[in-house]
Amino acid sequence: MIAADLRAKIRRLFFAEHWKVGTIASELGVHHDTVSHAIEAERFIRPGTQVRPTLLDPYKPFIAETLEHHPRLRATRLQQMLEGRGYAGSVVQLRKYLKQVRPVGKREAFLRLSVMPGEQAQVDWAHFGKLRIGSAQRSLSCFVMVLSWSRAMYARFALDQSLESFLRGHVLGFAALGGVPRAVLYDNLRSVVLERHADHIRFHPRLLELAGHYHFAPKPCAPYRGNEKGRVERAIQYLRHSFFAARRFSSVDDLNAQLADWTSRIAHTRKVPGDPDGRPVSQMLDDERPVLLPLPEHPFAVDLCRPVVSGKTPYIRFDLNDYSIPHDLCRRPLTLVASETEVKLLDGQAEVARHRRSYDRSQRIEDPGHLAALTDLKRRAHDLRGRDLLRTRCPSADAFLGALCSRNQRLSSHTAQLLALVDRYGAVEVDTALRIAVERRAISAASVAHILDQRRRAKAQPPPLAITLPDDPRVRDLRVVPHSLADYDTLCQPAVAPRADGEDQE
């Protein structure tokens, strides 16, 4: 440190008299660094540096004009605009220059919002990644509702962010919190706002029905003003870090059960931020409940309801899966009603099908009764088609079936047995056995089977192997018409080449 009078003298000689640094050091008997420190040379003198022209200099007026209208324009886009005007420099140089000249936006200050008890709740969705169920990958979301005064919270996980899940969250949230706030604050969700122009808002009609049922006022935030619902945003962050992080669960129901336990034991025992008395959330919720609006006698209906029509098969496609219906309702308009756990099909007011809801994909959820009725109908049709098939493949079957009718025998069972014999022995053998049975007047499928066994033993042939089919009637009752394989036999015959003398040779 140097004395104040010496520092003042050095600065007077340098700035007023324009002495050089070396001259001042020699005259006053001090070091050069002492003189430089006194005149603060580092503020305006940089030894060894020179201001050199750059490739960017001709374009700086254009950059300033562009940033005036578009202050947040990215450097890469501005680089493309400059290259179109002949700039050959790098984007690194442009970025360094933009850091110096880019306009800095004004820092906005916010007022602390305060509400009265029972006045407001804030609602929002939170995304928690993906969850695999079978072969389907579902989005895991969490519906969050926070009472603004007491900070009491209701949260529930769901596998979508559909309108029905959104409405269901309100109904269950109001019931869990013990009442309804007078206003509910939202972001501009599609489930809330269909269209907005300034302060003119067109709400979703289903949300208006919910608001009319529970007597609250829906209030969306201003666009791009997420700070207006900061309480629910902080609650979502609290959920992410205090509850969901490193959490293990076996299903969404298990996750919701853990969440309800965590909410009562941990979330509602913490102190309310900003409360001078340091009261816990649970105590303030007890104080707030008396001023909440009472719950209606009946909860709002939130199940999905839509018209559906099946195709040729007795199934209704819903949410990536197929649900069975009675076969006589194919191609008829029905009403589908879906909750979180069930799918119901209505024909007018009558319920015609009820299934558990699947969140897998490409699944076929069936009622055994629906299949049994259709199988029985198909079996009766197969009996008629089976006789025609037997007559087509075995000409002697017509006389055999006529003899059965004259004896008042049941045609369906004998026809099924004869078709099974055709599958095992072949149509030619069965036709011969039918002719012999008619000649012997042994009119039954068992007699035909006995004749076939006799002929096979006489030829010293092994017994045919039975074909084992699954129990599924859709496979067991399937009819397949065999085709001639003679064309394939000709492919296995050796080729015959013509001889020189005009005769063929192998």
NORMO-V194784 format. One line per field, one symbol per residue. ss: DSSP state (a for helix, b for strand, c for the rest). phi: phi as a letter, one per 20 degrees, with the letter a starting at -180 (. if undefined). psi: psi as a letter, one per 20 degrees, with the letter a starting at -180 (. if undefined). A space follows every 10 residues. Layout:
BEGIN
ss->???
phi->???
psi->???
END
This chain:
BEGIN
ss->cccaaaaaaa aaaaaccccc aaaaaaaacc caaaaaaaac aaaccccccc ccccccaaaa aaaaaaaaac ccccaaaaaa aaaccccccc aaaaaaaaaa accccccccc cccccccccb bbbbbbbbbb bbbccbbbbb bbbbbbbccc ccbbbbbbcc ccaaaaaaaa aaaaaaaccb ccbbbbcccc ccbbbbbccb bbbcaaaaaa aaaaccbbbb cccccaaaaa aaaaaaaaaa aaaacccccc caaaaaaaaa aaaaacaaac bccccccccb aaaaaaaaac ccbccccccc cccbbbbbbc ccccbbbbcc bbbbccaaac ccbbbbbbcc cbbbbbbccb bbbbbbcccc cccbbccaaa aaaaaaaaaa aaaaaaaaaa aaacccaaaa aaaaaacccc aaaaaaaaaa aaaaacaaaa aaaaaaaaaa ccccaaaaaa aaaaaaaacc cccccccccc ccaaaacccc cccccaaaaa aaccccbbcc cccbbc
phi->.dffffffff ffffeeemff fffffffemc fgffffffel fffcccfndc edfcfegfdf ffffffffec fdffffffff ffffdofdee fffffffffe dffefffedc efeccegmeb cccaececnd cecmedddee ccecccffee mfcccbebea dfffffffff ffffffenrc ffbcecfeff fddebbclee cdffffffff fffdmddfcf ffgmcfffcf ffffffffff eedffledbe bfffffffff ffffedfedf fffnffemff fffffffegf dffffffcff fdffcbfbbe efeecdeblm cdcfcgffdf mdfcddccdf dccddddmee edbbcfeddf cledecegff ffffffffff ffffffffff ffecgfffff ffffffelef ffffffffff fffednffff fffffffffe leeaffffff ffffffffel efffefeedf ffffefefdc efdfdfffff fefffddfef eoefbe
psi->qrqhhgghgg hghghgikqr ghgggggikr qhhgghhhil hihipnpjqq oqqriigijh ghgggghhhm hjpqhhghgg hhhijjpjar hghgghhhhh ipppqpppqq qppqrrpjhq qpqrqppkbq ppocjqoqpo rpppppphgi jqqpqpqrjr lrhghghhhg ghgghhijap riqpprrmqh igohqpocjo poqphhhhgg hhhikrppoq rqpkmiiilh ghghhghggg hhghpkppqh rhggghghgg ghghhghjiq qppiphikqr ghghhhhhgh iqqqqrhpqp pjqppqqqpr chqmqppplj rppqrqhjjp kqprppopah iqpqppncip piqpqqppja qkqooqphhg hgghggghgh hhgghhghgg hghohihghg hghgghjlqo hgghgghhhh hghgiqhggh gghgghhghi knnqhhhghg hggghhhhjk qqqqpqppqr iohhghjppp oqqpjhhhhh hiqqqoqprh jiqqq.
END
